[in-house]
Each structure stands twice: as C-alpha cells, then as structure tokens.
Amino acid sequence: MDVAALADLLHETSGRHGSFEAVAPPHDWWDWYAAYMEAREGGSTPDEASAAAGRYMADVKNVVVAPSRAT
C-alpha cells in the first residue's frame, strides 16, 4: 500500500472510529483501528469492517457497547 492509500484508509478509519468511540467505554483507539483496517484490507466494506472491529473489541479486549448504543 502506498502512502496516499494508507492516508486515505487512516482518514476513513478515523471517521468510522468516531461513531464507536462516542458510545464505547474507555479503550485504546489503536485496537479498534487495527481491527478495522485489517478487515478493510481483507476486502470488507466499511460497514462490515466497523462490525468486525466492534466484535474484536468485545471478544478480545472486553470493550462492550450496549446493544441499543452500538453503531
């Protein structure tokens, strides 16, 4: 991945993480970013990658967003 593509992905990731961060308990942003970016690199859509990152945070990092507040 070249620098421009990485910058675009980081920008997209930042925007998507904002929705999660607004409703999530305290967590390390880089964990969500890594899960999201890995999913996007694997061909997931932005919505699929957000869901995958949320599952990772819940299953691996024990950062759980209440279902009514999940994005």
C-alpha positions in Angstrom: 0.0 0.0 0.0 1.4 3.4 -0.9 1.4 6.4 1.4 -1.6 8.1 -0.2 -3.7 4.9 0.0 -2.7 4.4 3.6 -3.5 8.0 4.4 -7.0 7.6 2.8 -7.6 4.4 4.9 -6.5 6.1 8.1 -8.8 9.0 7.4 -11.7 6.6 6.7 -10.9 4.6 9.8 -10.8 7.8 12.0 -14.3 8.7 10.9 -15.7 5.3 11.5 -14.0 5.1 14.9 -15.6 8.3 16.0 -19.0 6.6 16.0 -17.7 3.7 18.1 -15.8 6.0 20.5 -18.9 8.1 21.1 -20.7 5.2 22.7 -18.0 2.9 23.9 -16.4 2.7 27.3 -12.7 3.8 27.6 -10.5 1.9 25.3 -7.3 2.1 23.2 -8.2 3.6 19.9 -5.4 1.7 18.1 -7.0 -1.7 18.9 -10.2 -0.6 17.0 -8.2 0.9 14.2 -6.1 -2.2 13.7 -9.2 -4.5 13.6 -11.0 -2.1 11.2 -8.0 -1.7 8.9 -7.3 -5.4 8.8 -10.9 -6.1 7.8 -10.8 -3.4 5.1 -7.5 -4.8 3.7 -9.2 -8.2 3.6 -12.0 -6.8 1.3 -14.7 -5.9 3.8 -17.0 -3.0 3.2 -16.7 0.0 5.7 -19.9 -1.3 7.4 -18.6 -4.8 7.6 -15.2 -3.6 8.9 -16.9 -1.5 11.6 -18.9 -4.5 12.7 -15.7 -6.7 12.7 -13.8 -4.1 14.8 -16.7 -3.9 17.3 -16.7 -7.7 17.6 -12.9 -7.7 18.1 -13.2 -5.1 20.8 -15.9 -7.1 22.6 -14.4 -10.5 22.1 -10.7 -9.8 22.6 -10.5 -6.6 24.5 -13.7 -6.9 26.6 -14.8 -3.4 25.5 -18.6 -4.0 25.1 -21.0 -1.4 23.8 -24.6 -1.9 24.9 -26.7 -3.2 22.0 -29.0 -0.2 22.0 -26.0 2.1 21.6 -23.9 0.1 19.1 -23.2 1.6 15.7 
